[in-house]
Each structure stands twice: as structure tokens, then as C-alpha cells.
Amino acid sequence: MLSPVVGGTVRTLACSSWTSVLPVRFRSASRLQSPAEARFHSASASEAGCPRVLITGGLGQLGVGLASLLRKRFGKDNVILSDVKKPPSHVFYSGPFVYANVLDAQNLCEVVVNNRITWMLHYSAVLSAVGEANVPLARAVNITGLHNVLDVAKEYNLRLFIPSTIGAFGPTSPRNRTPDLSVQRPRTIYGVSKVHTELMGEYYNYRYGLDFRCLRYPGVISANSQPGGGTTDYAVQIFHDAVKSGKFECNLRPSTRLPMMYMDDCLRATLQFMEAPAESFSMRTYNVTAMSFTPEELAQEIAKHVPEFCITYRVDPARQAIADSWPTSLDDSLARRDWGWKHNFDLPELVTTMLNLHGCDTRVARAN
Ligand SMILES: NC(=O)c1ccc[n+]([C@@H]2O[C@H](COP(=O)([O-])OP(=O)(O)OC[C@H]3O[C@@H](n4cnc5c(N)ncnc54)[C@H](O)[C@@H]3O)[C@@H](O)[C@H]2O)c1
């Protein structure tokens, strides 16, 4: 029987001070959930229509926008943003925010219990370029943190979303229209930790019935947040610099083609995937994408709007090596078939939208 192994494993991981956060009448409950316990920890029937959402690592490039979309959908107070950083005041006053460190399983349990969380979107991570510069940190946050998150999600029967990345592929993966299922031998700690995430999440789904959902995002481009140390950061920074100074120094070669997606599409895909019935899934980890372009092609598109725009190249060998090992495009046909994924932004719409948003920001900044 497998159950003794499972029990032992769980006991050594999450929620070491379990008794301090549960009502007395549940203190003697076994750590292995019976279906009845799972129902207690999950949304009750009356709550089922409206999830109580926790976003970890929510102060990075993607989390604040995600919270804003989910709050529109589920109500401000049902979406709790968390991070280990101090939130800026506009974020702090825009809705509930708590401290949650994914390296501290007890802290995670308390946040989940105290806020009656039913969905967790786990965004804490150390991204590719930063991870190569600090492997122990990336290993801790991306792997130890993941283990805590998986165990808390299992204990409380949460629906768990974790983004993966094109970085989960490597030099031996097919690079053009990379399919969902293919060789995954990444050469970065970020990629290795994301393959681990995909496999552990799928295993918890198979073994324990955890409602694990995972999308492999391409590079995500957003106007309102700073890039977080990834290899596709150039495609975010280029807009800041084009509007501010009319020039940009790119750290990747002009011909480096990578899959990309505008933030709105990325967040919409995530919400749509989270709301999709599990029966529509043929797997638990899907590629999603919108477009693929090179720095040269992006610069040409920007120059249509900013004629004086000038791009120069000073290649960062570390980032270039990472980019060269990643797919140039993704095949996301299964996401489109299974749960109706459809992107709205191609390169021309992306550039127009980003420049408009930066133009507005710039005018506001000057006025202040
Ligand atoms: N941004 C992209 O282009 C992109 C592409 C593919 C996948 N993703 C994935 O999306 C997720 C979010 O990406 P992002 O760009 O917002 O990342 P980011 O680096 O901008 O933000 C990550 C956040 O995690 C937080 N964090 C670090 N250690 C933590 C800890 N111990 N506990 C709790 N939080 C901690 C950081 O403070 C930071 O705010 C990540 O999982 C990333 O792998 C992002």
C-alpha cells in the first residue's frame, strides 16, 4: 500500500504547527485527508460560485495585473495579493494584501486558513537570468517553495495554478512550434525548477486528485510593471526606452526569435483556464502563446510609430545562451482545442498598445 509513505512524506513538510491554526474540534484529524475533510477545507457549496483567491509573489511583473483582473471578476475582497516585499501604496490600498513567504509553510497555512482561500495562484519565483546569478536562491524559492505550496494546496484542497515557461524547454527540444509534449532538458536552474513544477503538479493531480493547472507562458510584455530578471526582459524595457530617449541597447542578438504574449492575453488565458471545467482538459500543463518576433522585427515595428527610434546591440553572453536554448515559437493548438484559448494581440497591436500606454504614462509623469 502506498498510504504510509504518503503520510510520512506529508508530515515532514507543510504546516508543522497545524494545531495552532485549526479549530480544536479538528485537532485530532489525520494528516491524510478523507473526502469529508477535503470538503471541509475546500469551498463549501455556498462559496463554490466565488473563489477566495491567494496570489503568491504578487508584487512582481505579473501579480498586480492579475489581482486587478481577478478582482473585477470575483470582487475586490475575494482576491488577496501577497509577497515578501513591501507593497507600494497604490497596491496596498487597491485591495487585501498580506505577507506570505513560500519558504515558510506555516505562514502559508495561516494565510490560507485565516482567509478561507480556495484558489491559489503561485507566482513567486526567481526568473532565468537572476536564477543563473544566484542558484541557491532560485533552488530555494522555485523548488522548496513549490513543495510547500503543493502540500498546502493538497491539505486544503485548493485549486492551484502555477505558471511554467518556455524556459522549461532546452537545447534538445524542438525549437520551432515546440509541442506540449517534447524533450525537456533545460540548462538553467529556472528551467529545471519549472520542469520539476510541471511534473510534481501533475503527479499530485494523478496521485492525490489535486486540481493542479499550469500554463507555459512565453515572454510576457506589460506596460505597468518592471521586468523581473528574465531573458525576454528586453521586449519590456525597449518600450520604456523608446518613449523616454528614442534609443535602446538590446542585450540579445537582432535575430533572436522568441515566443511572446501581451500581458492582457496572458492574464485572460490564466483566468479562462482557471474557470474551465477540468473535464475539458486532456492534460494539466499547456503551452499558450500569441506571437514570435526578434529584437530587429520589434524595433522595426516601433520605428513605424517613433521614426527616430534607434536600436543598438550589446549582447550579454549569459542571456544570449539562455535565449538560444529556448523555443522560437510554441505550438499551443491543444489549449485552443481543449478550453478555447485565443489570443487578441499580435505584434502590430502589441506595439500600438504599449506605446500608447507609455505615452500616457510619460505625459502624466511630466505633468507631475
Ligand atoms: N514575466 C514573464 O515574462 C514570465 C514568463 C513566463 C513565466 N513567468 C512566470 O510567472 C510568474 C510570475 O512572474 P513575474 O515576472 O511576475 O516574476 P517577478 O520576478 O517579477 O516576481 C516574482 C515575485 O516573487 C516574489 N518572491 C521571491 N521570493 C519569495 C518568497 N520566498 N515568498 C514569496 N514571494 C517571493 C518576489 O518578491 C517577486 O515579487 C513566475 O512563476 C514566472 O516564472 C513569467
The ligand as an SDF file (V2000), in Angstrom:
LIG
                    3D

 44 48  0  0  0  0  0  0  0  0999 V2000
    7.3180   37.6290  -16.6790 N   0  0  0  0  0  0  0  0  0  0  0  0
    7.3780   36.7360  -17.6520 C   0  0  0  0  0  0  0  0  0  0  0  0
    7.6350   37.0660  -18.8170 O   0  0  0  0  0  0  0  0  0  0  0  0
    7.1100   35.2900  -17.3480 C   0  0  0  0  0  0  0  0  0  0  0  0
    7.1970   34.3550  -18.4000 C   0  0  0  0  0  0  0  0  0  0  0  0
    6.9710   33.0170  -18.1290 C   0  0  0  0  0  0  0  0  0  0  0  0
    6.6070   32.6190  -16.8450 C   0  0  0  0  0  0  0  0  0  0  0  0
    6.5320   33.5500  -15.8510 N   0  0  0  0  0  0  0  0  0  0  0  0
    6.1890   33.0700  -14.5120 C   0  0  0  0  0  0  0  0  0  0  0  0
    5.1840   33.8970  -13.9480 O   0  0  0  0  0  0  0  0  0  0  0  0
    5.4110   34.0290  -12.5340 C   0  0  0  0  0  0  0  0  0  0  0  0
    5.4710   35.4970  -12.1660 C   0  0  0  0  0  0  0  0  0  0  0  0
    6.4910   36.0980  -12.9410 O   0  0  0  0  0  0  0  0  0  0  0  0
    6.9190   37.6160  -12.7010 P   0  0  0  0  0  0  0  0  0  0  0  0
    7.5100   38.0870  -13.9840 O   0  0  0  0  0  0  0  0  0  0  0  0
    5.8190   38.3750  -12.0680 O   0  0  0  0  0  0  0  0  0  0  0  0
    8.1310   37.3950  -11.6640 O   0  0  0  0  0  0  0  0  0  0  0  0
    8.8910   38.5190  -10.8080 P   0  0  0  0  0  0  0  0  0  0  0  0
   10.3010   38.0660  -10.6480 O   0  0  0  0  0  0  0  0  0  0  0  0
    8.6300   39.8640  -11.3620 O   0  0  0  0  0  0  0  0  0  0  0  0
    8.1460   38.4170   -9.3860 O   0  0  0  0  0  0  0  0  0  0  0  0
    8.3190   37.3120   -8.5370 C   0  0  0  0  0  0  0  0  0  0  0  0
    7.8880   37.7250   -7.1380 C   0  0  0  0  0  0  0  0  0  0  0  0
    8.1620   36.6260   -6.2550 O   0  0  0  0  0  0  0  0  0  0  0  0
    8.4710   37.2000   -5.0100 C   0  0  0  0  0  0  0  0  0  0  0  0
    9.1970   36.2740   -4.1410 N   0  0  0  0  0  0  0  0  0  0  0  0
   10.5170   35.9800   -4.1360 C   0  0  0  0  0  0  0  0  0  0  0  0
   10.8030   35.1550   -3.1150 N   0  0  0  0  0  0  0  0  0  0  0  0
    9.6330   34.9050   -2.4740 C   0  0  0  0  0  0  0  0  0  0  0  0
    9.2820   34.1320   -1.3390 C   0  0  0  0  0  0  0  0  0  0  0  0
   10.1900   33.4440   -0.6530 N   0  0  0  0  0  0  0  0  0  0  0  0
    7.9800   34.1010   -0.9620 N   0  0  0  0  0  0  0  0  0  0  0  0
    7.0420   34.8020   -1.6400 C   0  0  0  0  0  0  0  0  0  0  0  0
    7.3250   35.5690   -2.7080 N   0  0  0  0  0  0  0  0  0  0  0  0
    8.6120   35.6170   -3.1190 C   0  0  0  0  0  0  0  0  0  0  0  0
    9.3300   38.4170   -5.3450 C   0  0  0  0  0  0  0  0  0  0  0  0
    9.3450   39.3380   -4.2590 O   0  0  0  0  0  0  0  0  0  0  0  0
    8.6270   38.9470   -6.5870 C   0  0  0  0  0  0  0  0  0  0  0  0
    7.7130   39.9770   -6.2710 O   0  0  0  0  0  0  0  0  0  0  0  0
    6.6920   33.2570  -12.2300 C   0  0  0  0  0  0  0  0  0  0  0  0
    6.3670   31.9710  -11.7690 O   0  0  0  0  0  0  0  0  0  0  0  0
    7.3750   33.1510  -13.5690 C   0  0  0  0  0  0  0  0  0  0  0  0
    8.1640   32.0050  -13.6560 O   0  0  0  0  0  0  0  0  0  0  0  0
    6.7760   34.8670  -16.0730 C   0  0  0  0  0  0  0  0  0  0  0  0
  1  2  1  0
  2  3  2  0
  2  4  1  0
  4  5  1  0
  4 44  2  0
  5  6  2  0
  6  7  1  0
  7  8  2  0
  8  9  1  0
  8 44  1  0
  9 10  1  0
  9 42  1  0
 10 11  1  0
 11 12  1  0
 11 40  1  0
 12 13  1  0
 13 14  1  0
 14 15  2  0
 14 16  1  0
 14 17  1  0
 17 18  1  0
 18 19  2  0
 18 20  1  0
 18 21  1  0
 21 22  1  0
 22 23  1  0
 23 24  1  0
 23 38  1  0
 24 25  1  0
 25 26  1  0
 25 36  1  0
 26 27  1  0
 26 35  1  0
 27 28  2  0
 28 29  1  0
 29 30  1  0
 29 35  2  0
 30 31  1  0
 30 32  2  0
 32 33  1  0
 33 34  2  0
 34 35  1  0
 36 37  1  0
 36 38  1  0
 38 39  1  0
 40 41  1  0
 40 42  1  0
 42 43  1  0
M  CHG  2   8   1  16  -1
M  END
$$$$
